[in-house]
Amino acid sequence: MKKILNYIDGNYCEPISETWIDNYNPSNGEVYSQIANANEQDVEKAYEAAKKAFPSWSNTTIEERSRIMLRIATLIEENLEELAYAESLDNGKPLSLAKAVDIPRASSNFRFFGNAITQFASEAHESVGLNTMNFTLRQPIGVVGCISPWNLPLYLFTWKIAPAIAAGNTVVAKPSEITPMTAFMLGEICTKAGLPNGVLNIVHGTGPSAGQAIVAHKNIKAISFTGGTITGEHIARTAAPMFKKLSLELGGKNPNLIFADCNYEKMLAVTLKSSFANQGQICLCGSRIFVERSIFEKFKKDFVTKVAQLKVGNPFDENTNIGALVSKPHMEKVQSYIEIAKEEGGIVLTGGNPVVVKGSENGYYLEPTVIEVFDDQCRVNQEEIFGPVVTLMPFDTEEEVINMANGVEYGLSATLWTQNLDRTMRISKKIESGIVWVNTWLNRDLRTPFGGVKNSGVGREGGFEALKFFTEPKNICITYSE
């Protein structure tokens, strides 16, 4: 059985404890590999490697750092088929999605930050008449920690690692223990690309063990984390007294506001995607759909019809629209929310049942589910489900839908469908979220800041925001004589 090893100081190595975690294939429920169960000792080993590599890497020219990162991007592209297959096998997502989105985006992350670092400039301020010049250095922090989730494994793993090493830091990183395979494969790619030993160190294992050891390490001075809000709270409680820099991208319960004057056919097609892409396991999915009352019944009929036509199946079937959920416990959690919705008076319009896929009878498959609810404060509208489940509600006025959209503890993203420019501007300003998409969804420009408000996180990633996070500004003030 394949073993997923730690990658430390440029080499693969077994966990010091010699203990392993079973890794399940979501499509058939079978154990197909074993994951290194790293602990505090492994993290310390990774830290020492990163510490040793930092002086040299932080003084490596920007041109050389850029060259290596662009080489990593190219190697990811060249290994697209192998990486996509591994991602689909490990996560349960359709192979077509991994090929089209996950792996290309991982390559883009390295390519973008490999180029961005060459344009990342410092500032200077001249005090005319005072013979004084201030300029700001942007210096790498040192050893930083990056912890990524299971829903977009290589996509989000590289989203953190790339800006960190571009800025001159060295990294101790941990992917989710539920989907570790492509992070494991990345180590070999980095070695082939010529990334110096110790610049990137990857430890595998659970959050309470390996993850906590990274967060609590006194000399790892910054933590970038994407995952659940409860885990984010724990990280903040641990890291704040140690004065670490924190970037936390947490949960979402994103509203989709649909007005009658929208481009209806485009809206319908994109809403299908924004509801159920990656089995609804994307923090940006629009899980609360609010529709203007004049088109509510039409939308409900058309949307339910299209959802019912989605094919749930083996991720490697090219006709599959909805693959397997990531794990059995997660599927059980999603199913529990469908039952909660029924208890609260919601009406399941379509879906809600487990699916038995021929040849993969023990896989974690669930029908895409649409639930009509009658109170925006019900639990399925307030709590993050993170699966193929969306709710529908009608609205009558802008004020009403804005109040419902903002009436949750989260504030990651929102989607607005209207062709009225005045309405677009009014609502976009009033929505409490870090991102507002208008007449589109998940349309990402990597130069833009990414993150949420309220319980959806702290800080921003993307573009120069990420490079600023992974550096410390130092102001230098010089007074000179004429």
Stockholm file with secondary structure:
# STOCKHOLM 1.0

chainA/1-482         MKKILNYIDGNYCEPISETWIDNYNPSNGEVYSQIANANEQDVEKAYEAAKKAFPSWSNTTIEERSRIMLRIATLIEENLEELAYAESLDNGKPLSLAKAVDIPRASSNFRFFGNAITQFASEAHESVGLNTMNFTLRQPIGVVGCISPWNLPLYLFTWKIAPAIAAGNTVVAKPSEITPMTAFMLGEICTKAGLPNGVLNIVHGTGPSAGQAIVAHKNIKAISFTGGTITGEHIARTAAPMFKKLSLELGGKNPNLIFADCNYEKMLAVTLKSSFANQGQICLCGSRIFVERSIFEKFKKDFVTKVAQLKVGNPFDENTNIGALVSKPHMEKVQSYIEIAKEEGGIVLTGGNPVVVKGSENGYYLEPTVIEVFDDQCRVNQEEIFGPVVTLMPFDTEEEVINMANGVEYGLSATLWTQNLDRTMRISKKIESGIVWVNTWLNRDLRTPFGGVKNSGVGREGGFEALKFFTEPKNICITYSE
#=GR chainA/1-482 SS CEEECEEETTEEECCTTCCEEEEEETTTTEEEEEEECCCHHHHHHHHHHHHHHHHHHHTSCHHHHHHHHHHHHHHHHHTHHHHHHHHHHHHCCCHHHIIIIIHHHHHHHHHHHHHHGGGCCCCEEEETTTTEEEEEEEEECSEEEEECCSSSHHHHHHHHHHHHHHTTCEEEEECCTTSCHHHHHHHHHHHHHTCCTTSEEECCSCIIIIIHHHHHCTTCCEEEEESCHHHHHHHHHHHGGGTCEEEEECCCCCEEEECTTSCHHHHHHHHHHHHHGGGGCSTTCCCEEEEEHHHHHHHHHHHHHHHHTCCBCCTTSTTCSBCCCSCHHHHHHHHHHHHHHHHTTCEEEECCSBCCBTTBTTSCCBCCEEEECSCTTSHHHHSCCCSSEEEEEEECSHHHHHHHHHCSSEESEEEEECSCHHHHHHHHHHSCSSEEEESCSSCCCTTSCBCCEETTEESCBSHHHHHHHTEEEEEEEEECCC
#=GC SS_cons         CEEECEEETTEEECCTTCCEEEEEETTTTEEEEEEECCCHHHHHHHHHHHHHHHHHHHTSCHHHHHHHHHHHHHHHHHTHHHHHHHHHHHHCCCHHHIIIIIHHHHHHHHHHHHHHGGGCCCCEEEETTTTEEEEEEEEECSEEEEECCSSSHHHHHHHHHHHHHHTTCEEEEECCTTSCHHHHHHHHHHHHHTCCTTSEEECCSCIIIIIHHHHHCTTCCEEEEESCHHHHHHHHHHHGGGTCEEEEECCCCCEEEECTTSCHHHHHHHHHHHHHGGGGCSTTCCCEEEEEHHHHHHHHHHHHHHHHTCCBCCTTSTTCSBCCCSCHHHHHHHHHHHHHHHHTTCEEEECCSBCCBTTBTTSCCBCCEEEECSCTTSHHHHSCCCSSEEEEEEECSHHHHHHHHHCSSEESEEEEECSCHHHHHHHHHHSCSSEEEESCSSCCCTTSCBCCEETTEESCBSHHHHHHHTEEEEEEEEECCC
//
